[in-house]
C-alpha cells in the first residue's frame, strides 16, 4: 500500500520515495496513538513555553 509523502526541501507532496528535486521524502501521517505515550512528557515540556506565550495556558 502506498502513502502520500512530503518532500521537506520543496514542500511537494508525492508518492515517490525520492522527490523530483532529488531529496528523500517522508510520511506526513502522525504517529499512532498510544495510551502509553513514551514521549508525551517531552512534547509537553517543549510546547509549554509557546502556549504560555500565546496565553493559552
Secondary structure, DSSP 8 states (H G I E B T S, - for coil): ----EEETTT--EESSSB-TTS-BEEE-S-----SS-TTHHHHHHHHHHHHHHHT--
